[in-house]
């Protein structure tokens, strides 16, 4: 009888959060210790942030909440938990609402002290939105949504489940509750372990999106203390690199944050790093302890929260076998909850197939054939082969391309299970590229891709990634993207043959540089200078510039600089107009200075003003168009440019001196005016080089995530902008003693060859490497179209500013055993 039962625990007696949590535990004991499974069934279901229907009381959530006495549970949890306990002990239904009100009032009383004080002047910074945080949030959501669709090929997702390692209770959860599960962790440190293809990356993506979905619903603003989850590829970390510096660098490179903003967000702990693929840091097979993974774990263990007294929030994913190696080496993620992804059950496989091929679907019969293989004599091996989402995708892709599931999953019942699994998996991987090629016909102009072609090209890309991994391990600071998994367009040139492409690039740049100087020689009528010291000086400056241009082509890894921006046209126009307004008077002053230095012997005041003003207008307009962006956009500083590009800036200065020498030579200027004129034009061109680098090297705050090729596409545009801007100055000098048409042709030829040899080094190297690789049959000539098609066919995927193979298992399968160069 109810009258004989002791009164339930009174939550009003709880004087602290710990007391309140203990009251919940006492309520569970008072109700008769219902099991976690029973509480889950009595708690009913609720709607998650992604619209999916999930349990209101998942087993892991109950277990965690009742053990974490330093955190006040959410009201929706308390309501479901209290209701389930009272229902379990058959408490009168009409009395339950009153009991719920008691629990609500007690929780509200405890929550009040931590609520924000309603006095705006006290904490104005809390309510002020942080533009960098909002920008990062928007870009992370866009990137993760793109990555999710690239991995799944749609919206169908296998029902992944996981459990907390070391928990004595029933703590099995599924993918839809990962955000809630993580929110219930005290230290917000999580290690995700699973077999290859178990769905670790999918889980990481879902965690990021679930954590950010409430933020987007609130207009993109985060509450105080809320972190922006950012998924990062562990393979991009280099041994010995401090984690915080690397994290800020990744925010700037992958998400376009200003360097200062990225460093500030990391310093203030506004970012939740989700480090994906700890197992991809070290090569396979391992020849000893995984040194790089151990090094990264050591950095993560030093990573603290804002107070410096507790471990910092972080999520790490790792393959199960690599995690076992790390444990043997005594390495691990300290103070972290560890969850293990489970293999798919036969029921989950069937549920996925029914969702993919519902009743009446043309492949419904094939669904039954797969069920038959799962329940047949070799069902154990078949189930083990299909027990991960990745393998399931391989199977349905092959079947939808016309493959017979019975043939794909055929295995001798007497065969060892491990050997049977290996044969099925190899069969599925062999069928995947032809199946994807058949299912995704080429829609652009040109003949359809053949499966043999596609496989060959992918094999060469996979071999190059292995070469990249070896090269990246040899240097302390490899260029961004030189990893075992990232396909970066401007780093693909070694596929054509590293020394061969390097030599051809040097030869082509030297040829372009010589053509540029010949155009200058012709346009400036240098032959008329005779054999005196002026001619010798001209030849010396020209030879010096050719040497610099050729030397720049020998750079081991030319960077595709220029940033990624999508500045509105109106802002571009305004930037160009402002640049023209600023450049015109500067150009006029330069023209008048030339008039003084030449003593008026070559041109008069009208030409000085007109030519100088025209040159300044063009230079200012080009710089303004290139530099246009939002206020506060990150720019390189002058010291940074001087440190990063000294040889390039010297080349700019020499080019200016060469052009400035023409009027001085025509005026037969004395030693002092000649020295002053050359020094002035050198300094002016050097300064313009600094301005160009600053203008083209930064980000715009309103830029969105870029395509992997965008920086490379901008590289020749910027190079030609360099060259043609200088060509305008050269034309204004050439017309002093050469015809207009001849001057125009020489300036145009010289400007284009100057830009290609001096300002588009990364693009030229990449194009030469691509042509050589295509001639050798290693890659298609239209490589960019192929990479985009491969993403559409789910063979590759876009990850930030790089391409990657759809799955590491596919990449390893396609990597040739004799692929070393």
C-alpha positions in Angstrom: 0.0 0.0 0.0 1.1 3.6 -0.7 0.4 4.6 2.9 3.0 2.0 4.1 5.7 3.2 1.8 8.2 5.8 3.2 7.9 9.3 1.7 10.0 9.8 -1.4 13.2 11.9 -0.9 12.5 15.6 -0.5 14.6 17.6 -3.1 14.0 20.8 -1.2 16.5 19.6 1.4 19.3 19.7 -1.2 21.5 22.7 -0.4 24.0 22.1 -3.3 24.2 20.6 -6.7 25.9 17.5 -5.2 23.0 17.1 -2.7 20.5 17.4 -5.6 22.2 14.6 -7.6 22.4 12.4 -4.5 18.6 13.0 -4.0 18.0 11.6 -7.5 20.1 8.6 -6.6 18.1 8.1 -3.4 14.8 8.4 -5.4 16.0 5.6 -7.7 16.8 3.5 -4.6 13.4 4.4 -3.0 11.6 3.4 -6.1 13.1 -0.1 -6.0 16.3 0.2 -8.0 14.9 0.0 -11.5 17.4 -1.1 -14.1 18.8 1.4 -16.6 16.9 -0.5 -19.4 13.6 -0.1 -17.4 14.2 3.6 -16.8 14.9 4.0 -20.5 11.6 2.4 -21.5 9.6 4.3 -18.8 11.2 7.6 -19.7 9.7 7.6 -23.1 11.1 9.4 -26.1 11.9 12.9 -27.1 12.9 14.8 -30.3 16.6 15.5 -30.7 18.0 18.6 -32.3 18.3 16.9 -35.7 14.6 15.9 -35.6 15.3 12.3 -34.8 13.2 10.6 -32.1 15.5 9.4 -29.3 15.2 8.0 -25.8 14.7 10.6 -23.1 16.8 8.5 -20.7 19.6 6.8 -22.6 21.5 4.4 -20.4 24.8 6.2 -20.5 23.2 9.5 -19.7 21.6 8.2 -16.6 24.8 6.5 -15.5 26.8 9.7 -16.0 24.4 12.1 -14.4 24.1 10.1 -11.2 27.9 10.1 -10.9 28.6 13.7 -11.7 27.8 15.6 -8.5 29.5 18.8 -9.7 26.9 19.5 -12.4 23.2 20.4 -12.1 21.2 18.0 -14.4 19.1 19.5 -17.2 15.4 19.9 -16.3 14.2 17.6 -19.2 16.4 14.8 -17.8 15.1 15.4 -14.2 11.5 15.4 -15.3 11.9 12.2 -17.3 13.9 10.5 -14.6 11.6 11.4 -11.7 8.5 10.4 -13.8 10.1 7.0 -14.7 11.0 6.3 -11.0 7.4 7.0 -9.8 5.9 5.0 -12.6 8.2 2.0 -11.8 6.9 1.9 -8.1 3.3 2.3 -9.2 3.0 5.7 -7.5 -0.5 7.2 -7.9 -0.6 9.0 -11.3 -2.6 11.9 -9.9 0.2 12.7 -7.4 3.1 12.7 -9.9 2.6 16.3 -11.2 2.9 17.6 -7.6 6.1 15.7 -7.1 7.5 17.0 -10.4 6.7 20.5 -9.2 8.7 20.0 -6.0 11.7 18.8 -8.1 11.4 21.7 -10.5 11.3 24.2 -7.7 14.3 22.7 -6.0 16.3 22.7 -9.2 15.3 26.2 -10.0 16.4 27.4 -6.6 19.9 25.8 -7.1 20.2 27.2 -10.6 19.5 30.8 -9.6 22.9 31.6 -8.2 24.6 30.6 -11.4 22.2 32.5 -13.6 23.6 35.7 -15.2 22.9 38.8 -13.1 20.4 41.0 -15.1 22.6 44.1 -14.9 23.9 45.0 -18.4 26.7 47.3 -17.3 28.2 44.7 -15.1 29.3 42.3 -17.9 28.9 44.0 -21.3 31.4 41.7 -23.0 29.3 38.6 -22.4 26.4 39.9 -24.4 28.5 41.3 -27.1 28.8 38.9 -30.1 32.2 37.9 -31.2 32.5 38.2 -35.0 35.3 35.7 -35.1 33.3 33.1 -33.2 30.3 33.6 -35.4 32.4 33.4 -38.5 34.1 30.2 -37.3 30.7 28.7 -36.4 29.2 29.4 -39.8 32.2 27.9 -41.6 32.5 24.8 -39.4 28.8 24.0 -40.1 29.2 24.5 -43.8 32.3 22.3 -43.9 30.9 19.5 -41.8 27.6 19.4 -43.7 29.7 19.1 -46.9 31.8 16.4 -45.4 28.8 14.4 -44.1 27.1 14.4 -47.4 30.4 13.4 -49.1 30.8 10.4 -46.8 27.2 9.2 -46.8 26.3 10.0 -50.3 23.0 11.2 -49.0 21.2 11.1 -45.7 20.9 7.3 -45.0 23.0 6.5 -42.0 23.6 3.1 -40.4 22.6 2.9 -36.8 26.0 3.2 -35.1 26.1 2.4 -31.4 28.8 2.7 -28.8 29.4 2.1 -25.1 31.5 3.7 -22.4 34.6 1.7 -21.6 35.0 0.6 -18.0 31.4 1.4 -16.9 29.9 -1.4 -14.9 26.4 -0.4 -15.8 24.4 -0.7 -19.1 25.7 2.3 -21.0 25.1 1.5 -24.7 24.1 4.6 -26.8 23.6 5.4 -30.4 24.8 8.1 -32.8 21.8 10.3 -32.3 22.6 10.9 -28.7 26.4 11.6 -29.0 25.9 15.4 -28.5 23.9 14.8 -25.3 26.3 12.2 -24.1 29.3 14.5 -24.6 27.4 17.4 -22.8 27.0 15.2 -19.8 30.8 14.6 -19.4 32.4 16.5 -16.6 35.8 17.3 -18.2 34.6 17.3 -21.8 37.5 15.0 -22.8 36.5 12.0 -25.0 38.5 9.3 -26.8 36.6 7.5 -29.6 38.0 4.0 -30.4 36.7 1.8 -33.2 37.8 -0.6 -35.9 38.7 0.6 -39.4 35.5 1.7 -41.1 33.5 1.6 -37.9 32.3 5.2 -38.4 34.7 7.2 -36.2 34.8 10.2 -38.6 31.0 10.1 -39.1 30.6 10.1 -35.3 33.0 13.1 -35.1 31.0 15.0 -37.7 27.7 14.2 -36.0 29.1 15.4 -32.7 30.2 18.7 -34.2 26.8 19.3 -35.9 24.8 18.3 -32.9 26.7 20.6 -30.6 26.3 23.5 -33.1 22.7 23.0 -34.0 21.3 24.8 -30.9 23.7 27.6 -31.6 22.4 28.1 -35.2 18.8 28.0 -33.8 19.8 30.9 -31.5 21.1 33.0 -34.4 24.7 31.8 -34.4 25.5 33.2 -30.9 27.2 31.0 -28.3 26.5 31.3 -24.6 29.2 32.3 -22.2 31.6 29.4 -21.9 30.3 27.5 -24.9 32.9 26.2 -27.2 33.0 26.0 -31.0 33.7 22.4 -32.0 36.2 22.2 -34.8 37.2 18.9 -36.5 40.9 18.7 -37.4 42.9 16.1 -39.2 45.5 14.6 -36.8 47.7 13.7 -39.8 48.5 17.4 -40.3 50.3 17.8 -37.0 54.0 17.6 -37.0 56.2 16.1 -34.3 57.4 18.7 -31.8 54.8 21.3 -32.8 53.1 22.9 -29.8 49.4 22.0 -29.9 48.0 25.5 -29.3 50.2 27.0 -32.0 49.2 24.3 -34.4 45.5 24.6 -33.5 45.6 28.4 -34.2 47.4 27.7 -37.5 44.7 25.3 -38.6 41.9 27.7 -37.8 43.7 30.3 -40.0 44.5 27.9 -42.9 41.3 25.8 -43.0 38.7 28.3 -41.9 40.1 31.6 -42.9 40.3 33.3 -39.5 42.7 36.1 -39.0 45.8 34.9 -37.3 45.2 37.3 -34.4 41.6 36.0 -34.0 42.7 32.4 -34.2 45.3 32.8 -31.5 42.8 34.7 -29.3 40.1 32.0 -29.6 42.7 29.3 -28.8 44.1 31.3 -25.9 40.6 32.0 -24.5 39.6 28.4 -24.9 36.6 29.2 -27.2 37.4 26.2 -29.4 36.7 22.5 -28.8 39.3 20.6 -30.9 38.0 17.4 -32.4 41.2 15.6 -33.5 40.2 13.0 -36.0 42.5 10.1 -37.0 45.2 9.8 -34.4 46.0 6.5 -36.0 47.0 8.2 -39.3 49.9 10.1 -37.8 52.4 7.2 -38.1 53.1 5.0 -41.2 51.8 1.5 -41.7 53.1 -1.0 -40.9 54.7 0.4 -37.7 58.3 -0.4 -37.1 58.2 0.4 -33.4 56.1 2.6 -31.1 53.9 5.2 -32.9 56.2 8.1 -32.0 54.1 10.9 -33.6 50.8 9.7 -32.0 52.6 9.5 -28.7 53.9 13.0 -29.2 50.5 14.4 -30.0 48.9 12.7 -27.0 51.6 14.3 -24.8 50.7 17.7 -26.2 47.0 17.1 -25.6 47.7 16.0 -22.0 49.5 19.3 -21.5 46.5 21.2 -23.0 44.6 22.7 -20.1 41.4 24.7 -19.6 41.4 28.5 -19.2 42.2 28.2 -15.4 45.3 26.1 -16.1 44.2 23.8 -13.2 42.1 21.2 -15.2 42.6 19.4 -18.5 41.3 21.1 -21.6 38.3 20.0 -23.5 39.2 17.8 -26.5 37.9 14.9 -28.6 40.2 12.3 -30.2 39.3 9.5 -32.6 41.6 6.5 -33.0 41.6 3.0 -34.7 41.4 0.2 -32.2 44.6 -1.6 -33.1 46.6 1.7 -33.0 45.0 2.5 -29.6 46.2 -0.9 -28.3 49.7 -0.1 -29.5 49.6 3.2 -27.7 48.4 1.5 -24.5 51.3 -0.9 -24.7 53.6 2.0 -25.0 52.0 3.6 -21.9 50.5 6.5 -23.8 46.9 7.7 -23.6 44.6 10.7 -23.3 44.5 11.5 -19.6 41.2 12.2 -17.8 39.2 11.2 -20.8 36.1 9.1 -21.1 36.7 6.3 -23.7 33.9 5.0 -25.8 34.1 2.1 -28.2 32.2 1.9 -31.4 30.4 -1.4 -31.9 30.2 -3.4 -35.1 26.8 -3.4 -36.7 24.4 -6.1 -35.6 22.5 -8.2 -38.1 19.4 -6.2 -37.1 21.1 -2.9 -37.8 22.4 -4.1 -41.2 18.8 -5.2 -42.1 17.4 -1.8 -40.9 19.9 0.0 -43.1 19.1 -2.1 -46.1 15.4 -1.7 -45.6 15.8 2.1 -45.5 18.0 2.0 -48.6 15.9 -0.5 -50.5 12.3 -0.3 -49.1 9.6 -2.8 -50.1 8.9 -2.5 -53.9 12.4 -1.2 -54.6 14.1 -2.7 -57.7 16.8 -4.0 -55.4 14.4 -5.5 -52.9 15.3 -9.0 -54.1 19.0 -8.3 -53.5 18.2 -7.3 -50.0 16.8 -10.7 -49.4 19.9 -12.3 -51.0 22.2 -10.4 -48.5 19.9 -11.6 -45.6 20.3 -15.1 -47.0 24.1 -14.8 -47.0 24.0 -13.5 -43.4 22.0 -16.4 -42.2 23.7 -19.0 -44.3 26.4 -21.5 -43.4 29.2 -18.8 -43.7 27.0 -16.2 -42.0 29.6 -15.5 -39.4 32.2 -14.4 -41.9 29.7 -12.5 -44.0 28.5 -10.6 -40.9 32.0 -9.8 -39.8 32.7 -8.5 -43.3 29.6 -6.2 -43.4 29.8 -5.2 -39.8 31.0 -1.6 -40.4 29.1 1.3 -42.2 32.0 1.6 -44.7 31.8 -2.0 -45.8 28.1 -1.8 -46.0 28.4 1.1 -48.4 30.9 -0.9 -50.5 28.3 -3.7 -50.7 25.3 -1.6 -51.7 27.3 0.4 -54.2 28.5 -2.8 -55.9 25.0 -4.3 -55.9 23.4 -1.1 -57.4 26.0 -1.2 -60.2 24.7 -4.7 -61.2 26.9 -7.0 -59.1 25.4 -10.2 -57.8 25.4 -10.1 -53.9 25.6 -13.9 -53.8 28.9 -13.7 -55.7 30.3 -10.8 -53.7 29.6 -12.5 -50.4 30.4 -16.1 -51.4 32.8 -17.9 -49.1 33.6 -21.5 -48.3 31.9 -22.4 -45.0 34.9 -24.5 -44.1 37.2 -21.6 -44.4 38.7 -19.9 -41.4 36.5 -16.9 -40.5 39.4 -14.4 -40.7 40.4 -15.6 -44.1 36.8 -15.6 -45.3 36.3 -12.0 -44.2 39.6 -11.0 -46.0 38.3 -12.5 -49.2 35.0 -10.8 -49.1 36.5 -7.4 -48.2 39.0 -7.7 -51.1 36.2 -8.6 -53.4 34.2 -5.5 -52.3 37.1 -3.2 -52.7 37.9 -4.6 -56.1 34.3 -3.9 -57.2 34.0 -0.5 -55.7 35.9 1.6 -58.3 34.1 0.0 -61.3 30.8 0.2 -59.5 31.3 3.9 -58.7 32.4 4.6 -62.3 29.2 2.9 -63.7 26.9 4.6 -61.3 28.3 8.1 -61.9 28.6 8.6 -65.6 30.6 11.6 -66.7 28.2 14.5 -67.3 30.7 17.0 -68.7 31.9 17.0 -72.3 34.3 14.3 -73.2 34.2 10.5 -73.4 33.0 8.6 -70.2 35.7 7.5 -67.9 36.7 3.9 -68.0 37.0 1.9 -64.8 40.6 0.8 -65.7 41.6 4.5 -66.3 40.0 5.6 -63.0 41.7 2.9 -61.0 45.1 3.6 -62.6 44.9 7.4 -61.8 43.7 6.7 -58.3 46.6 4.2 -57.8 49.1 7.0 -58.8 47.4 9.4 -56.4 47.6 6.9 -53.6 51.3 6.2 -54.3 51.9 9.9 -54.2 50.3 10.2 -50.8 52.6 7.5 -49.5 55.5 9.5 -50.9 54.2 12.7 -49.3 54.0 11.0 -45.9 57.7 9.9 -46.2 58.8 13.4 -47.3 56.7 15.1 -44.6 58.4 13.0 -41.9 61.8 14.1 -43.1 61.4 17.8 -42.5 60.6 19.8 -39.3 58.0 22.1 -40.9 56.6 20.6 -44.1 54.3 22.8 -46.2 50.6 22.6 -45.3 49.0 19.6 -46.9 52.1 17.4 -47.3 50.6 14.5 -45.3 49.6 10.9 -45.9 46.0 11.7 -46.7 45.7 15.2 -48.2 45.6 15.6 -52.0 46.6 19.3 -52.5 46.5 20.5 -56.1 49.7 22.6 -56.0 51.6 19.7 -54.3 50.8 17.1 -57.0 53.6 18.1 -59.4 56.1 15.4 -58.2 53.9 12.7 -59.7 55.3 13.6 -63.1 58.8 13.0 -61.8 60.3 15.3 -59.2 63.7 16.1 -60.9 62.2 16.1 -64.4 59.5 18.6 -63.5 61.9 20.7 -61.4 64.3 21.0 -64.3 61.6 21.8 -66.8 60.1 24.5 -64.6 63.5 26.1 -64.1 64.1 26.0 -67.9 60.6 27.5 -68.7 61.0 30.3 -66.0 64.5 31.1 -67.4 63.1 31.2 -70.9 60.2 33.5 -69.8 62.6 35.8 -67.9 64.9 36.1 -70.9 61.9 36.8 -73.2 60.7 39.5 -70.7 64.2 41.1 -70.8 64.4 40.9 -74.6 61.0 42.7 -74.8 62.5 45.4 -72.5 65.7 45.6 -74.6 63.6 46.1 -77.7 61.1 48.5 -76.3 63.8 50.6 -74.6 66.0 50.7 -77.7 68.9 49.7 -75.6 71.0 49.0 -78.8 71.3 52.8 -79.2 73.2 53.0 -75.9 76.4 52.0 -77.6 79.1 50.1 -75.7 79.5 52.5 -72.8 79.0 52.0 -69.1 75.2 52.6 -69.4 74.8 49.6 -71.6 77.0 47.5 -69.3 74.8 48.6 -66.3 71.7 47.7 -68.3 73.0 44.2 -69.1 74.1 43.7 -65.4 70.6 44.6 -64.1 68.9 42.5 -66.6 71.2 39.5 -65.9 70.6 39.9 -62.2 66.8 39.9 -62.6 66.9 36.8 -64.8 69.0 35.1 -62.2 66.5 36.0 -59.5 63.5 34.8 -61.5 65.3 31.5 -62.3 66.4 31.0 -58.7 62.8 31.5 -57.5 61.7 28.6 -59.8 64.1 26.3 -57.8 62.0 26.7 -54.7 61.3 23.1 -53.3 57.6 23.8 -52.6 56.2 27.0 -54.2 53.1 28.1 -52.3 49.9 29.0 -54.1 49.6 32.3 -52.2 46.8 34.9 -52.6 44.3 33.8 -50.1 40.7 32.9 -50.7 38.1 35.6 -50.8 34.7 36.2 -52.2 34.5 40.0 -51.8 31.3 41.6 -53.2 31.7 43.4 -56.6 30.6 46.7 -55.0 33.4 46.5 -52.5 35.9 45.6 -55.3 34.8 48.7 -57.3 35.1 50.9 -54.3 38.5 49.6 -53.5 39.7 50.2 -57.1 38.4 53.7 -57.1 40.0 54.6 -53.8 43.3 53.0 -55.0 43.1 55.1 -58.2 42.4 58.3 -56.3 45.4 57.6 -54.0 47.7 56.4 -56.8 47.2 59.3 -59.2 48.8 62.1 -57.2 51.7 59.7 -56.2 52.2 58.9 -59.9 52.2 62.6 -60.8 54.9 63.3 -58.2 56.9 60.4 -59.6 56.6 61.8 -63.1 57.7 65.3 -61.9 60.7 63.7 -60.1 61.7 62.0 -63.3 61.4 65.4 -65.1 63.8 67.0 -62.6 66.3 64.1 -62.7 66.4 64.1 -66.6 66.6 67.9 -66.7 63.7 68.0 -69.2 65.8 66.6 -72.0 63.6 63.5 -72.6 60.0 64.7 -71.9 58.2 67.8 -70.8 56.0 68.7 -67.9 52.8 67.7 -69.7 54.1 64.2 -70.4 55.4 63.9 -66.9 52.1 64.7 -65.4 50.0 62.7 -67.9 52.3 59.6 -67.9 52.9 59.7 -64.1 49.2 60.2 -63.3 48.2 57.3 -65.7 50.8 55.0 -64.2 49.8 55.9 -60.7 46.1 55.5 -61.5 46.5 52.0 -62.9 48.8 50.9 -60.1 46.5 52.2 -57.5 43.4 50.7 -59.1 45.0 47.3 -59.4 46.1 47.3 -55.8 42.7 48.6 -54.6 40.9 45.9 -56.5 43.2 43.2 -55.2 43.2 44.4 -51.6 39.5 45.0 -51.2 37.8 43.3 -48.3 36.0 43.9 -45.1 37.4 46.2 -42.5 39.7 44.5 -40.2 40.6 41.7 -42.6 43.9 40.1 -41.7 46.9 41.4 -43.6 50.5 40.5 -43.6 52.6 43.1 -41.9 55.6 44.8 -43.5 58.1 42.9 -41.3 56.4 39.6 -42.2 56.6 40.4 -45.9 60.3 41.4 -45.6 61.0 38.2 -43.8 59.0 35.9 -46.0 59.8 37.3 -49.5 63.2 39.0 -49.5 64.4 37.6 -52.9 61.0 38.4 -54.6 61.1 41.9 -53.3 64.7 42.3 -54.6 63.4 41.2 -58.0 60.7 43.8 -57.9 63.3 46.5 -57.0 65.6 45.4 -59.9 62.7 45.5 -62.3 61.9 49.0 -61.2 65.5 50.1 -61.6 65.7 48.6 -65.1 62.6 50.5 -66.2 63.8 53.7 -64.6 67.1 53.5 -66.3 65.6 54.2 -69.8 64.8 57.9 -69.4 68.0 58.5 -67.4 70.0 56.9 -70.2 68.2 58.9 -72.9 69.0 62.1 -70.9 72.6 61.1 -70.5 72.3 61.8 -66.8 75.4 62.3 -64.8 76.6 59.9 -62.1 74.7 61.6 -59.3 71.3 61.9 -61.0 71.8 58.3 -62.3 72.4 56.9 -58.9 69.5 58.9 -57.3 67.2 57.9 -60.1 68.0 54.2 -59.9 67.8 54.2 -56.1 64.5 55.9 -56.3 62.9 53.6 -58.8 64.4 50.6 -57.0 62.8 51.8 -53.7 59.5 52.6 -55.4 59.3 49.1 -57.1 60.4 47.5 -53.8 57.6 49.3 -52.0 55.1 48.3 -54.6 56.2 44.7 -54.2 55.5 44.9 -50.4 52.1 46.5 -51.1 51.2 43.8 -53.6 52.2 41.0 -51.2 50.1 42.6 -48.4 47.2 43.2 -50.7 47.1 39.7 -52.1 48.2 37.7 -49.0 45.3 38.3 -46.6 41.8 37.0 -46.1 38.5 38.8 -46.2 36.3 38.4 -43.2 33.3 37.7 -45.5 35.1 34.9 -47.3 33.5 31.5 -47.1 35.2 28.1 -47.3 37.1 27.7 -50.5 37.4 24.9 -53.0 40.8 23.1 -52.8 41.8 24.7 -56.2 40.9 28.3 -55.5 44.2 29.4 -54.2 45.9 27.8 -57.2 43.5 29.4 -59.6 44.2 32.8 -58.1 47.9 32.4 -58.4 48.3 33.1 -62.2 45.7 35.9 -61.9 47.9 37.6 -59.3 51.0 36.9 -61.3 49.5 38.5 -64.4 48.4 41.5 -62.3 52.0 41.9 -61.2 53.3 41.7 -64.8 50.7 43.8 -66.5 50.8 46.5 -63.9 54.6 46.7 -64.5 53.9 46.6 -68.2 51.9 49.8 -68.0 55.0 51.5 -66.5 57.2 50.0 -69.1 54.9 51.2 -71.9 55.0 54.7 -70.6 58.8 54.6 -70.7 59.0 52.8 -74.1 57.0 55.4 -76.0 59.6 58.0 -75.2 61.8 56.7 -78.1 59.8 53.9 -79.7 56.6 53.8 -81.7 53.3 53.3 -79.9 52.5 49.9 -81.5 56.0 48.5 -80.9 56.0 49.8 -77.3 52.6 48.3 -76.6 53.6 44.9 -78.0 56.9 44.9 -76.0 55.1 46.0 -72.8 52.4 43.3 -73.2 54.9 40.5 -74.0 57.2 41.6 -71.2 54.4 42.0 -68.7 52.9 38.5 -69.4 56.2 36.7 -69.3 57.2 38.6 -66.2 54.0 37.6 -64.4 54.3 33.9 -65.4 58.0 33.6 -64.5 57.9 35.8 -61.4 54.4 35.9 -59.9 52.8 32.6 -60.8 55.5 30.1 -59.7 53.2 27.6 -58.0 50.8 27.6 -60.9 53.6 27.1 -63.5 55.2 24.3 -61.5 51.8 22.5 -61.1 50.9 22.9 -64.8 54.2 21.6 -66.0 54.0 18.6 -63.6 50.4 17.9 -64.7 51.4 17.9 -68.4 54.4 15.7 -67.8 52.3 13.3 -65.7 49.6 13.2 -68.4 52.1 12.5 -71.2 53.4 9.6 -69.1 49.9 8.3 -68.7 50.0 8.8 -64.9 47.2 11.3 -64.6 44.5 12.7 -66.9 45.3 16.0 -68.5 42.0 17.5 -67.2 42.9 16.5 -63.7 40.7 19.1 -62.0 37.6 17.8 -63.8 38.5 14.2 -62.8 39.0 15.1 -59.1 35.6 16.8 -59.1 34.0 13.8 -60.8 35.7 11.4 -58.3 34.1 13.4 -55.4 30.7 13.1 -57.1 31.3 9.4 -57.5 32.2 9.0 -53.8 35.7 7.9 -54.6 37.2 11.0 -53.1 35.9 13.7 -50.8 36.6 17.4 -50.1 38.0 18.1 -46.7 38.6 21.8 -46.1 41.0 23.0 -48.7 42.1 19.5 -49.8 40.9 16.3 -51.4 41.0 13.0 -49.6 40.2 9.4 -50.5 36.7 8.4 -49.4 38.2 6.0 -46.8 41.7 5.2 -45.7 41.0 1.5 -46.4 40.3 2.3 -50.0 43.5 4.4 -50.2 45.6 1.6 -48.6 44.1 -0.9 -51.0 45.0 1.1 -54.0 48.5 2.0 -52.9 50.9 -0.2 -54.9 53.4 -2.2 -53.0 56.2 -1.0 -55.3 55.0 2.7 -55.4 58.2 4.2 -53.9 59.8 6.7 -56.1 
